[in-house]
Amino acid sequence: MILDFRFFGYKGYMIRKGEIVLFAPLNWGLGHASRSIPLIQQAIEQGCEVLIASDNEALDLLEGEFPQIKTFKLPSYHIQYRFESIVLNILRQLPYIITNYYKEKKAIHRLVTENKINLIVSDNRFGAFSKSCKSVYITHQLNILHPWKIVGWLGTLMHHWVMLPFDEIWVPDHEDEGNLSGNLSKLNTYTNKKMQWIGPLTRLKKMVTSSSPNKVLVIISGPEPQRSYFEASVADALISISKETLMIRGTNKTVLNDVSYHFSYKNMAQTQEIQQAISDATVIICRSGYSSIMDLSIFDKNIIFIPTPGQTEQLYLGKYHAEKNDKIVYLQQHEVKEKLLEAVLSIMAKSL
């Protein structure tokens, strides 16, 4: 029996019932793992045997969502953002990234052989492919954007080289109307040959508000040490606010500073918890990562985007969506203490 992945918005790719599918999302924040959840759910519903391979927080999230699925730990890239320059961050870690790429390829080859895998779905894991089975790569970032055009061009060229071994490229966005990724997914000659637009991916659904309004929701994510800096700066900025605030931390590390009685914390939120928290919130504070944008696009909410310093993709997406939607506020990281509280209070006053 042949089944059609119509859920993805793409009617060309077919998957056979009974196939063994390995999902391998990158652990670079939780976005790659969270947007894999609807794909994993669909594969299960299609009657496939599903396996999951990732590392650290991304693996923790998926193990919490799918406790019944067999999981495997892959070598970790340990991406860190120590500088406000993506070029310096990547160059500093490049030898380790390259070494890990080959370790990952070896680990994937072993998994494919031992588990007789038919399909690999890699969300930005460069080494998660195999010549022994069909390999799909998920990305919305067909173009690397950077203020220095030569850096953007070289980054795009390198990313296309990474995608060469994969049979298909799945872009989680609409090609035209309703496009969420802007120039990041602009078409080009190479990707045209393998690319399939599968529509935005989100694990979330709208829910009825379960509690009183005027709540603040903070969603923390991203690589260290910027994740911890973000958590500390937002908590410090909101310490004087009297509104109920929930912070979803995206890590199992110890809370840095329990700043006030009106703050509550959740380390790793499962689907039901996070969609209820979003539904209950008056204002949401988060990074402008693409997976967050896909999740929040289905909710009519006031949002404050604060991009990760040096992550040019988030800088672009934050500005892009703030210009398109008057319910979105864009702040730079260095403006958090100065402007965040003012923005939150202004939004809440308007919502009354």
KAPE-V738381 format. One record per run of one state. SS is the DSSP state (2 for helix, 1 for strand, 0 for the rest). FROM is the first residue (numbers start at 1). LEN is the number of residues. If there is no record, write none. Layout:
BEGIN
SS/FROM/LEN ; SS/FROM/LEN
END
This chain:
BEGIN
0/1/1 ; 1/2/3 ; 0/5/1 ; 2/6/3 ; 0/9/5 ; 1/14/3 ; 0/17/3 ; 1/20/6 ; 0/26/5 ; 2/31/4 ; 0/35/2 ; 2/37/9 ; 0/46/3 ; 1/49/6 ; 0/55/1 ; 2/56/10 ; 0/66/4 ; 1/70/4 ; 0/74/12 ; 2/86/30 ; 0/116/3 ; 1/119/5 ; 0/124/10 ; 1/134/5 ; 0/139/10 ; 2/149/15 ; 0/164/4 ; 1/168/4 ; 0/172/10 ; 2/182/4 ; 0/186/3 ; 2/189/6 ; 1/195/3 ; 0/198/18 ; 1/216/4 ; 0/220/6 ; 2/226/12 ; 0/238/7 ; 1/245/4 ; 0/249/14 ; 1/263/4 ; 0/267/4 ; 2/271/10 ; 0/281/2 ; 1/283/4 ; 0/287/3 ; 2/290/7 ; 0/297/5 ; 1/302/5 ; 0/307/5 ; 2/312/13 ; 0/325/3 ; 1/328/4 ; 0/332/1 ; 2/333/19 ; 0/352/1
END
